[in-house]
Amino acid sequence: MTGARKSRSSGNWWTVYGGPLLIGVLSVAGLLSALLSEGPGRYFSWLALGAPVALTVWFFARRKRG
């Protein structure tokens, strides 16, 4: 039983939590940029807040059906 437990926990945490963490940081940066900046910061906020939506659409489009 310890062998099965060890194989499950031996994965790198970055492979599991890296993507969501990166999307979260990008979203927070986009929200702060939208609230606190003008000019080019507004364009960054649109890109940063649109990235999670675009990634979600891309992953659902790539998903195999069936």
All heavy atoms as a GROMACS GRO file, in nm:
protein
  504
    1MET      N    1   0.081  -0.119   0.000
    1MET     CA    2   0.000   0.000   0.000
    1MET      C    3   0.086   0.126   0.000
    1MET      O    4   0.048   0.226  -0.057
    1MET     CB    5  -0.094   0.001   0.120
    1MET     CG    6  -0.195   0.111   0.103
    1MET     SD    7  -0.310   0.134   0.235
    1MET     CE    8  -0.434   0.017   0.212
    2THR      N    9   0.201   0.120   0.062
    2THR     CA   10   0.288   0.238   0.063
    2THR      C   11   0.346   0.264  -0.074
    2THR      O   12   0.373   0.379  -0.108
    2THR     CB   13   0.401   0.223   0.166
    2THR    OG1   14   0.475   0.106   0.134
    2THR    CG2   15   0.345   0.216   0.307
    3GLY      N   16   0.363   0.160  -0.155
    3GLY     CA   17   0.415   0.179  -0.290
    3GLY      C   18   0.318   0.256  -0.377
    3GLY      O   19   0.355   0.342  -0.455
    4ALA      N   20   0.188   0.225  -0.364
    4ALA     CA   21   0.087   0.297  -0.442
    4ALA      C   22   0.077   0.442  -0.395
    4ALA      O   23   0.062   0.532  -0.476
    4ALA     CB   24  -0.048   0.228  -0.427
    5ARG      N   25   0.087   0.462  -0.267
    5ARG     CA   26   0.081   0.598  -0.214
    5ARG      C   27   0.201   0.679  -0.260
    5ARG      O   28   0.191   0.796  -0.294
    5ARG     CB   29   0.074   0.593  -0.063
    5ARG     CG   30   0.047   0.727  -0.001
    5ARG     CD   31   0.040   0.717   0.148
    5ARG     NE   32  -0.096   0.687   0.186
    5ARG     CZ   33  -0.136   0.676   0.311
    5ARG    NH1   34  -0.050   0.686   0.409
    5ARG    NH2   35  -0.261   0.653   0.340
    6LYS      N   36   0.316   0.615  -0.264
    6LYS     CA   37   0.439   0.684  -0.304
    6LYS      C   38   0.435   0.722  -0.452
    6LYS      O   39   0.477   0.830  -0.490
    6LYS     CB   40   0.560   0.596  -0.276
    6LYS     CG   41   0.690   0.666  -0.288
    6LYS     CD   42   0.802   0.579  -0.239
    6LYS     CE   43   0.930   0.659  -0.232
    6LYS     NZ   44   1.037   0.582  -0.174
    7SER      N   45   0.380   0.636  -0.538
    7SER     CA   46   0.377   0.667  -0.681
    7SER      C   47   0.282   0.781  -0.712
    7SER      O   48   0.303   0.857  -0.804
    7SER     CB   49   0.340   0.542  -0.761
    7SER     OG   50   0.206   0.507  -0.734
    8ARG      N   51   0.174   0.793  -0.634
    8ARG     CA   52   0.081   0.903  -0.657
    8ARG      C   53   0.139   1.036  -0.614
    8ARG      O   54   0.117   1.137  -0.677
    8ARG     CB   55  -0.048   0.879  -0.581
    8ARG     CG   56  -0.154   0.817  -0.667
    8ARG     CD   57  -0.286   0.821  -0.598
    8ARG     NE   58  -0.297   0.702  -0.516
    8ARG     CZ   59  -0.370   0.691  -0.408
    8ARG    NH1   60  -0.441   0.791  -0.367
    8ARG    NH2   61  -0.374   0.580  -0.340
    9SER      N   62   0.213   1.038  -0.508
    9SER     CA   63   0.265   1.164  -0.456
    9SER      C   64   0.401   1.202  -0.513
    9SER      O   65   0.456   1.304  -0.476
    9SER     CB   66   0.274   1.157  -0.303
    9SER     OG   67   0.370   1.061  -0.267
   10SER      N   68   0.455   1.120  -0.602
   10SER     CA   69   0.588   1.150  -0.653
   10SER      C   70   0.586   1.251  -0.768
   10SER      O   71   0.692   1.289  -0.815
   10SER     CB   72   0.656   1.020  -0.699
   10SER     OG   73   0.586   0.968  -0.810
   11GLY      N   74   0.469   1.295  -0.814
   11GLY     CA   75   0.461   1.390  -0.924
   11GLY      C   76   0.506   1.528  -0.882
   11GLY      O   77   0.503   1.566  -0.765
   12ASN      N   78   0.549   1.603  -0.978
   12ASN     CA   79   0.593   1.739  -0.955
   12ASN      C   80   0.471   1.829  -0.938
   12ASN      O   81   0.379   1.826  -1.019
   12ASN     CB   82   0.678   1.784  -1.074
   12ASN     CG   83   0.744   1.916  -1.052
   12ASN    OD1   84   0.734   1.975  -0.945
   12ASN    ND2   85   0.814   1.963  -1.152
   13TRP      N   86   0.469   1.911  -0.834
   13TRP     CA   87   0.352   1.995  -0.808
   13TRP      C   88   0.332   2.098  -0.919
   13TRP      O   89   0.220   2.142  -0.944
   13TRP     CB   90   0.361   2.064  -0.673
   13TRP     CG   91   0.459   2.177  -0.667
   13TRP    CD1   92   0.590   2.169  -0.639
   13TRP    CD2   93   0.432   2.314  -0.695
   13TRP    NE1   94   0.647   2.294  -0.647
   13TRP    CE2   95   0.552   2.384  -0.681
   13TRP    CE3   96   0.317   2.385  -0.730
   13TRP    CZ2   97   0.560   2.520  -0.701
   13TRP    CZ3   98   0.326   2.521  -0.750
   13TRP    CH2   99   0.447   2.588  -0.736
   14TRP      N  100   0.440   2.138  -0.987
   14TRP     CA  101   0.428   2.239  -1.092
   14TRP      C  102   0.347   2.186  -1.210
   14TRP      O  103   0.275   2.262  -1.274
   14TRP     CB  104   0.567   2.284  -1.136
   14TRP     CG  105   0.561   2.392  -1.239
   14TRP    CD1  106   0.592   2.382  -1.371
   14TRP    CD2  107   0.519   2.528  -1.220
   14TRP    NE1  108   0.573   2.502  -1.434
   14TRP    CE2  109   0.527   2.593  -1.343
   14TRP    CE3  110   0.473   2.599  -1.110
   14TRP    CZ2  111   0.493   2.727  -1.360
   14TRP    CZ3  112   0.440   2.732  -1.127
   14TRP    CH2  113   0.450   2.794  -1.250
   15THR      N  114   0.357   2.056  -1.239
   15THR     CA  115   0.281   2.001  -1.351
   15THR      C  116   0.132   1.999  -1.321
   15THR      O  117   0.051   2.005  -1.412
   15THR     CB  118   0.328   1.859  -1.384
   15THR    OG1  119   0.313   1.776  -1.270
   15THR    CG2  120   0.472   1.858  -1.430
   16VAL      N  121   0.095   1.992  -1.194
   16VAL     CA  122  -0.046   1.990  -1.157
   16VAL      C  123  -0.102   2.130  -1.138
   16VAL      O  124  -0.208   2.164  -1.190
   16VAL     CB  125  -0.066   1.908  -1.027
   16VAL    CG1  126  -0.210   1.913  -0.981
   16VAL    CG2  127  -0.022   1.764  -1.049
   17TYR      N  128  -0.030   2.213  -1.065
   17TYR     CA  129  -0.081   2.345  -1.028
   17TYR      C  130  -0.022   2.459  -1.109
   17TYR      O  131  -0.065   2.574  -1.092
   17TYR     CB  132  -0.052   2.371  -0.880
   17TYR     CG  133  -0.121   2.274  -0.789
   17TYR    CD1  134  -0.048   2.181  -0.717
   17TYR    CD2  135  -0.258   2.273  -0.777
   17TYR    CE1  136  -0.110   2.091  -0.633
   17TYR    CE2  137  -0.322   2.184  -0.694
   17TYR     CZ  138  -0.248   2.093  -0.623
   17TYR     OH  139  -0.310   2.004  -0.541
   18GLY      N  140   0.071   2.433  -1.197
   18GLY     CA  141   0.138   2.540  -1.270
   18GLY      C  142   0.045   2.616  -1.363
   18GLY      O  143   0.045   2.740  -1.364
   19GLY      N  144  -0.033   2.544  -1.441
   19GLY     CA  145  -0.124   2.609  -1.535
   19GLY      C  146  -0.228   2.696  -1.467
   19GLY      O  147  -0.242   2.815  -1.499
   20PRO      N  148  -0.304   2.640  -1.373
   20PRO     CA  149  -0.402   2.723  -1.303
   20PRO      C  150  -0.340   2.841  -1.227
   20PRO      O  151  -0.398   2.949  -1.221
   20PRO     CB  152  -0.469   2.626  -1.206
   20PRO     CG  153  -0.452   2.494  -1.269
   20PRO     CD  154  -0.320   2.499  -1.339
   21LEU      N  155  -0.222   2.818  -1.170
   21LEU     CA  156  -0.155   2.927  -1.099
   21LEU      C  157  -0.116   3.039  -1.195
   21LEU      O  158  -0.135   3.158  -1.166
   21LEU     CB  159  -0.032   2.873  -1.027
   21LEU     CG  160   0.044   2.968  -0.936
   21LEU    CD1  161  -0.046   3.011  -0.821
   21LEU    CD2  162   0.166   2.899  -0.882
   22LEU      N  163  -0.064   3.003  -1.310
   22LEU     CA  164  -0.027   3.102  -1.410
   22LEU      C  165  -0.148   3.179  -1.462
   22LEU      O  166  -0.143   3.302  -1.478
   22LEU     CB  167   0.045   3.033  -1.527
   22LEU     CG  168   0.104   3.122  -1.634
   22LEU    CD1  169   0.214   3.211  -1.575
   22LEU    CD2  170   0.161   3.038  -1.745
   23ILE      N  171  -0.258   3.110  -1.486
   23ILE     CA  172  -0.380   3.176  -1.531
   23ILE      C  173  -0.433   3.269  -1.422
   23ILE      O  174  -0.479   3.380  -1.452
   23ILE     CB  175  -0.485   3.071  -1.572
   23ILE    CG1  176  -0.440   3.000  -1.699
   23ILE    CG2  177  -0.621   3.134  -1.593
   23ILE    CD1  178  -0.525   2.881  -1.736
   24GLY      N  179  -0.424   3.228  -1.297
   24GLY     CA  180  -0.469   3.313  -1.187
   24GLY      C  181  -0.385   3.439  -1.173
   24GLY      O  182  -0.439   3.548  -1.154
   25VAL      N  183  -0.255   3.424  -1.184
   25VAL     CA  184  -0.166   3.541  -1.175
   25VAL      C  185  -0.191   3.636  -1.292
   25VAL      O  186  -0.196   3.758  -1.274
   25VAL     CB  187  -0.018   3.496  -1.170
   25VAL    CG1  188   0.076   3.613  -1.190
   25VAL    CG2  189   0.010   3.427  -1.039
   26LEU      N  190  -0.211   3.581  -1.410
   26LEU     CA  191  -0.240   3.664  -1.527
   26LEU      C  192  -0.373   3.737  -1.511
   26LEU      O  193  -0.385   3.855  -1.546
   26LEU     CB  194  -0.242   3.576  -1.653
   26LEU     CG  195  -0.251   3.647  -1.787
   26LEU    CD1  196  -0.128   3.734  -1.809
   26LEU    CD2  197  -0.264   3.545  -1.898
   27SER      N  198  -0.472   3.670  -1.454
   27SER     CA  199  -0.602   3.734  -1.431
   27SER      C  200  -0.593   3.846  -1.329
   27SER      O  201  -0.651   3.953  -1.348
   27SER     CB  202  -0.704   3.630  -1.384
   27SER     OG  203  -0.725   3.533  -1.483
   28VAL      N  204  -0.520   3.823  -1.221
   28VAL     CA  205  -0.504   3.928  -1.120
   28VAL      C  206  -0.429   4.047  -1.178
   28VAL      O  207  -0.465   4.163  -1.154
   28VAL     CB  208  -0.434   3.872  -0.994
   28VAL    CG1  209  -0.390   3.982  -0.901
   28VAL    CG2  210  -0.524   3.775  -0.923
   29ALA      N  211  -0.325   4.020  -1.257
   29ALA     CA  212  -0.251   4.129  -1.321
   29ALA      C  213  -0.342   4.208  -1.416
   29ALA      O  214  -0.334   4.331  -1.423
   29ALA     CB  215  -0.131   4.074  -1.396
   30GLY      N  216  -0.428   4.137  -1.488
   30GLY     CA  217  -0.522   4.204  -1.578
   30GLY      C  218  -0.622   4.289  -1.504
   30GLY      O  219  -0.655   4.400  -1.546
   31LEU      N  220  -0.674   4.237  -1.392
   31LEU     CA  221  -0.768   4.315  -1.313
   31LEU      C  222  -0.704   4.440  -1.254
   31LEU      O  223  -0.762   4.549  -1.257
   31LEU     CB  224  -0.826   4.228  -1.201
   31LEU     CG  225  -0.926   4.123  -1.245
   31LEU    CD1  226  -0.956   4.029  -1.128
   31LEU    CD2  227  -1.053   4.187  -1.296
   32LEU      N  228  -0.584   4.424  -1.200
   32LEU     CA  229  -0.515   4.541  -1.145
   32LEU      C  230  -0.480   4.642  -1.253
   32LEU      O  231  -0.489   4.762  -1.232
   32LEU     CB  232  -0.389   4.496  -1.070
   32LEU     CG  233  -0.413   4.426  -0.938
   32LEU    CD1  234  -0.281   4.374  -0.881
   32LEU    CD2  235  -0.481   4.518  -0.840
   33SER      N  236  -0.441   4.592  -1.368
   33SER     CA  237  -0.409   4.682  -1.479
   33SER      C  238  -0.532   4.758  -1.526
   33SER      O  239  -0.525   4.876  -1.558
   33SER     CB  240  -0.349   4.601  -1.594
   33SER     OG  241  -0.324   4.684  -1.704
   34ALA      N  242  -0.647   4.691  -1.528
   34ALA     CA  243  -0.770   4.759  -1.570
   34ALA      C  244  -0.811   4.865  -1.469
   34ALA      O  245  -0.864   4.970  -1.507
   34ALA     CB  246  -0.882   4.656  -1.586
   35LEU      N  247  -0.786   4.839  -1.342
   35LEU     CA  248  -0.827   4.935  -1.239
   35LEU      C  249  -0.731   5.052  -1.224
   35LEU      O  250  -0.773   5.164  -1.194
   35LEU     CB  251  -0.839   4.863  -1.104
   35LEU     CG  252  -0.957   4.770  -1.088
   35LEU    CD1  253  -0.944   4.693  -0.958
   35LEU    CD2  254  -1.087   4.847  -1.091
   36LEU      N  255  -0.602   5.028  -1.243
   36LEU     CA  256  -0.503   5.127  -1.204
   36LEU      C  257  -0.431   5.198  -1.318
   36LEU      O  258  -0.356   5.291  -1.292
   36LEU     CB  259  -0.397   5.060  -1.114
   36LEU     CG  260  -0.451   4.995  -0.986
   36LEU    CD1  261  -0.339   4.923  -0.913
   36LEU    CD2  262  -0.518   5.099  -0.897
   37SER      N  263  -0.450   5.155  -1.441
   37SER     CA  264  -0.371   5.216  -1.548
   37SER      C  265  -0.458   5.269  -1.660
   37SER      O  266  -0.576   5.236  -1.672
   37SER     CB  267  -0.272   5.114  -1.604
   37SER     OG  268  -0.342   5.012  -1.669
   38GLU      N  269  -0.396   5.352  -1.740
   38GLU     CA  270  -0.460   5.407  -1.859
   38GLU      C  271  -0.368   5.384  -1.978
   38GLU      O  272  -0.250   5.352  -1.962
   38GLU     CB  273  -0.486   5.556  -1.841
   38GLU     CG  274  -0.585   5.586  -1.730
   38GLU     CD  275  -0.607   5.734  -1.713
   38GLU    OE1  276  -0.564   5.812  -1.800
   38GLU    OE2  277  -0.668   5.771  -1.612
   39GLY      N  278  -0.418   5.401  -2.097
   39GLY     CA  279  -0.336   5.386  -2.216
   39GLY      C  280  -0.302   5.242  -2.244
   39GLY      O  281  -0.391   5.157  -2.253
   40PRO      N  282  -0.173   5.212  -2.259
   40PRO     CA  283  -0.131   5.075  -2.293
   40PRO      C  284  -0.171   4.971  -2.188
   40PRO      O  285  -0.188   4.854  -2.220
   40PRO     CB  286   0.021   5.083  -2.302
   40PRO     CG  287   0.051   5.227  -2.324
   40PRO     CD  288  -0.058   5.304  -2.258
   41GLY      N  289  -0.186   5.013  -2.064
   41GLY     CA  290  -0.229   4.922  -1.959
   41GLY      C  291  -0.368   4.866  -1.984
   41GLY      O  292  -0.400   4.754  -1.945
   42ARG      N  293  -0.451   4.944  -2.049
   42ARG     CA  294  -0.586   4.897  -2.082
   42ARG      C  295  -0.580   4.783  -2.182
   42ARG      O  296  -0.656   4.687  -2.174
   42ARG     CB  297  -0.671   5.010  -2.140
   42ARG     CG  298  -0.695   5.123  -2.047
   42ARG     CD  299  -0.795   5.086  -1.943
   42ARG     NE  300  -0.816   5.200  -1.853
   42ARG     CZ  301  -0.906   5.203  -1.761
   42ARG    NH1  302  -0.985   5.102  -1.743
   42ARG    NH2  303  -0.917   5.307  -1.683
   43TYR      N  304  -0.489   4.794  -2.279
   43TYR     CA  305  -0.475   4.686  -2.377
   43TYR      C  306  -0.422   4.558  -2.312
   43TYR      O  307  -0.467   4.449  -2.345
   43TYR     CB  308  -0.384   4.729  -2.492
   43TYR     CG  309  -0.438   4.845  -2.569
   43TYR    CD1  310  -0.372   4.967  -2.571
   43TYR    CD2  311  -0.557   4.834  -2.639
   43TYR    CE1  312  -0.422   5.075  -2.641
   43TYR    CE2  313  -0.609   4.942  -2.709
   43TYR     CZ  314  -0.541   5.062  -2.710
   43TYR     OH  315  -0.591   5.168  -2.779
   44PHE      N  316  -0.328   4.574  -2.218
   44PHE     CA  317  -0.279   4.458  -2.145
   44PHE      C  318  -0.390   4.392  -2.065
   44PHE      O  319  -0.400   4.270  -2.059
   44PHE     CB  320  -0.164   4.497  -2.052
   44PHE     CG  321  -0.123   4.385  -1.959
   44PHE    CD1  322  -0.052   4.277  -2.008
   44PHE    CD2  323  -0.159   4.388  -1.826
   44PHE    CE1  324  -0.016   4.172  -1.924
   44PHE    CE2  325  -0.124   4.285  -1.741
   44PHE     CZ  326  -0.052   4.177  -1.791
   45SER      N  327  -0.476   4.474  -2.004
   45SER     CA  328  -0.584   4.417  -1.925
   45SER      C  329  -0.681   4.338  -2.012
   45SER      O  330  -0.728   4.232  -1.972
   45SER     CB  331  -0.658   4.526  -1.847
   45SER     OG  332  -0.730   4.611  -1.934
   46TRP      N  333  -0.710   4.386  -2.131
   46TRP     CA  334  -0.795   4.311  -2.223
   46TRP      C  335  -0.731   4.179  -2.261
   46TRP      O  336  -0.798   4.074  -2.264
   46TRP     CB  337  -0.824   4.392  -2.349
   46TRP     CG  338  -0.939   4.485  -2.332
   46TRP    CD1  339  -0.933   4.618  -2.300
   46TRP    CD2  340  -1.077   4.453  -2.346
   46TRP    NE1  341  -1.059   4.669  -2.294
   46TRP    CE2  342  -1.150   4.571  -2.321
   46TRP    CE3  343  -1.147   4.336  -2.375
   46TRP    CZ2  344  -1.289   4.575  -2.326
   46TRP    CZ3  345  -1.285   4.341  -2.380
   46TRP    CH2  346  -1.355   4.459  -2.355
   47LEU      N  347  -0.602   4.181  -2.289
   47LEU     CA  348  -0.533   4.056  -2.324
   47LEU      C  349  -0.526   3.960  -2.206
   47LEU      O  350  -0.549   3.840  -2.220
   47LEU     CB  351  -0.392   4.087  -2.374
   47LEU     CG  352  -0.384   4.156  -2.510
   47LEU    CD1  353  -0.239   4.196  -2.540
   47LEU    CD2  354  -0.436   4.065  -2.618
   48ALA      N  355  -0.493   4.014  -2.088
   48ALA     CA  356  -0.477   3.929  -1.970
   48ALA      C  357  -0.610   3.869  -1.926
   48ALA      O  358  -0.615   3.754  -1.882
   48ALA     CB  359  -0.415   4.009  -1.856
   49LEU      N  360  -0.719   3.944  -1.937
   49LEU     CA  361  -0.848   3.891  -1.896
   49LEU      C  362  -0.913   3.806  -2.005
   49LEU      O  363  -0.999   3.723  -1.976
   49LEU     CB  364  -0.941   4.005  -1.856
   49LEU     CG  365  -0.898   4.079  -1.730
   49LEU    CD1  366  -0.986   4.200  -1.705
   49LEU    CD2  367  -0.900   3.987  -1.610
   50GLY      N  368  -0.871   3.825  -2.128
   50GLY     CA  369  -0.923   3.742  -2.236
   50GLY      C  370  -0.850   3.610  -2.250
   50GLY      O  371  -0.903   3.514  -2.308
   51ALA      N  372  -0.730   3.600  -2.196
   51ALA     CA  373  -0.650   3.478  -2.209
   51ALA      C  374  -0.716   3.356  -2.145
   51ALA      O  375  -0.719   3.249  -2.208
   51ALA     CB  376  -0.511   3.501  -2.151
   52PRO      N  377  -0.772   3.364  -2.023
   52PRO     CA  378  -0.838   3.245  -1.969
   52PRO      C  379  -0.957   3.200  -2.052
   52PRO      O  380  -0.981   3.080  -2.069
   52PRO     CB  381  -0.884   3.289  -1.829
   52PRO     CG  382  -0.794   3.401  -1.794
   52PRO     CD  383  -0.762   3.470  -1.923
   53VAL      N  384  -1.031   3.295  -2.108
   53VAL     CA  385  -1.144   3.259  -2.193
   53VAL      C  386  -1.096   3.191  -2.320
   53VAL      O  387  -1.149   3.088  -2.362
   53VAL     CB  388  -1.228   3.385  -2.226
   53VAL    CG1  389  -1.341   3.352  -2.322
   53VAL    CG2  390  -1.281   3.449  -2.100
   54ALA      N  391  -0.991   3.248  -2.382
   54ALA     CA  392  -0.937   3.189  -2.504
   54ALA      C  393  -0.879   3.050  -2.478
   54ALA      O  394  -0.898   2.959  -2.559
   54ALA     CB  395  -0.830   3.282  -2.562
   55LEU      N  396  -0.810   3.033  -2.365
   55LEU     CA  397  -0.755   2.902  -2.331
   55LEU      C  398  -0.866   2.799  -2.308
   55LEU      O  399  -0.854   2.683  -2.350
   55LEU     CB  400  -0.667   2.911  -2.207
   55LEU     CG  401  -0.530   2.971  -2.228
   55LEU    CD1  402  -0.463   2.996  -2.094
   55LEU    CD2  403  -0.446   2.880  -2.313
   56THR      N  404  -0.973   2.839  -2.243
   56THR     CA  405  -1.085   2.748  -2.219
   56THR      C  406  -1.149   2.705  -2.349
   56THR      O  407  -1.175   2.586  -2.371
   56THR     CB  408  -1.189   2.815  -2.128
   56THR    OG1  409  -1.126   2.854  -2.006
   56THR    CG2  410  -1.305   2.722  -2.099
   57VAL      N  411  -1.172   2.798  -2.438
   57VAL     CA  412  -1.230   2.766  -2.569
   57VAL      C  413  -1.136   2.674  -2.646
   57VAL      O  414  -1.180   2.577  -2.708
   57VAL     CB  415  -1.261   2.895  -2.648
   57VAL    CG1  416  -1.295   2.865  -2.792
   57VAL    CG2  417  -1.373   2.971  -2.580
   58TRP      N  418  -1.006   2.702  -2.642
   58TRP     CA  419  -0.909   2.621  -2.716
   58TRP      C  420  -0.905   2.478  -2.663
   58TRP      O  421  -0.904   2.383  -2.740
   58TRP     CB  422  -0.772   2.687  -2.706
   58TRP     CG  423  -0.666   2.616  -2.784
   58TRP    CD1  424  -0.658   2.603  -2.919
   58TRP    CD2  425  -0.552   2.549  -2.731
   58TRP    NE1  426  -0.546   2.532  -2.953
   58TRP    CE2  427  -0.479   2.498  -2.839
   58TRP    CE3  428  -0.505   2.529  -2.602
   58TRP    CZ2  429  -0.362   2.427  -2.822
   58TRP    CZ3  430  -0.388   2.459  -2.586
   58TRP    CH2  431  -0.318   2.408  -2.694
   59PHE      N  432  -0.904   2.461  -2.531
   59PHE     CA  433  -0.899   2.327  -2.474
   59PHE      C  434  -1.027   2.248  -2.502
   59PHE      O  435  -1.022   2.129  -2.529
   59PHE     CB  436  -0.871   2.330  -2.324
   59PHE     CG  437  -0.726   2.340  -2.291
   59PHE    CD1  438  -0.674   2.455  -2.238
   59PHE    CD2  439  -0.641   2.234  -2.316
   59PHE    CE1  440  -0.539   2.465  -2.208
   59PHE    CE2  441  -0.506   2.243  -2.287
   59PHE     CZ  442  -0.455   2.359  -2.233
   60PHE      N  443  -1.142   2.315  -2.496
   60PHE     CA  444  -1.266   2.244  -2.527
   60PHE      C  445  -1.276   2.210  -2.675
   60PHE      O  446  -1.333   2.107  -2.712
   60PHE     CB  447  -1.388   2.325  -2.483
   60PHE     CG  448  -1.424   2.304  -2.340
   60PHE    CD1  449  -1.415   2.408  -2.249
   60PHE    CD2  450  -1.464   2.180  -2.293
   60PHE    CE1  451  -1.447   2.389  -2.116
   60PHE    CE2  452  -1.497   2.160  -2.160
   60PHE     CZ  453  -1.489   2.266  -2.072
   61ALA      N  454  -1.220   2.293  -2.761
   61ALA     CA  455  -1.221   2.262  -2.905
   61ALA      C  456  -1.127   2.147  -2.936
   61ALA      O  457  -1.153   2.068  -3.027
   61ALA     CB  458  -1.181   2.386  -2.984
   62ARG      N  459  -1.017   2.134  -2.864
   62ARG     CA  460  -0.920   2.025  -2.887
   62ARG      C  461  -0.963   1.893  -2.827
   62ARG      O  462  -0.913   1.789  -2.865
   62ARG     CB  463  -0.786   2.062  -2.823
   62ARG     CG  464  -0.698   2.145  -2.909
   62ARG     CD  465  -0.560   2.158  -2.851
   62ARG     NE  466  -0.505   2.026  -2.819
   62ARG     CZ  467  -0.417   2.004  -2.723
   62ARG    NH1  468  -0.376   2.103  -2.649
   62ARG    NH2  469  -0.369   1.884  -2.700
   63ARG      N  470  -1.054   1.899  -2.730
   63ARG     CA  471  -1.093   1.778  -2.658
   63ARG      C  472  -1.156   1.677  -2.754
   63ARG      O  473  -1.240   1.712  -2.837
   63ARG     CB  474  -1.192   1.813  -2.548
   63ARG     CG  475  -1.221   1.698  -2.457
   63ARG     CD  476  -1.307   1.743  -2.343
   63ARG     NE  477  -1.437   1.788  -2.394
   63ARG     CZ  478  -1.540   1.817  -2.319
   63ARG    NH1  479  -1.527   1.808  -2.189
   63ARG    NH2  480  -1.653   1.855  -2.370
   64LYS      N  481  -1.117   1.554  -2.739
   64LYS     CA  482  -1.171   1.448  -2.824
   64LYS      C  483  -1.312   1.415  -2.776
   64LYS      O  484  -1.339   1.402  -2.659
   64LYS     CB  485  -1.085   1.324  -2.817
   64LYS     CG  486  -0.951   1.344  -2.878
   64LYS     CD  487  -0.870   1.217  -2.872
   64LYS     CE  488  -0.734   1.240  -2.933
   64LYS     NZ  489  -0.651   1.121  -2.930
   65ARG      N  490  -1.400   1.400  -2.871
   65ARG     CA  491  -1.537   1.365  -2.839
   65ARG      C  492  -1.555   1.216  -2.856
   65ARG      O  493  -1.503   1.156  -2.947
   65ARG     CB  494  -1.633   1.441  -2.929
   65ARG     CG  495  -1.631   1.589  -2.900
   65ARG     CD  496  -1.719   1.666  -2.994
   65ARG     NE  497  -1.721   1.806  -2.959
   65ARG     CZ  498  -1.635   1.893  -3.003
   65ARG    NH1  499  -1.538   1.856  -3.083
   65ARG    NH2  500  -1.643   2.019  -2.967
   66GLY      N  501  -1.635   1.159  -2.769
   66GLY     CA  502  -1.665   1.018  -2.786
   66GLY      C  503  -1.625   0.940  -2.676
   66GLY      O  504  -1.621   0.874  -2.598
   0.00000   0.00000   0.00000
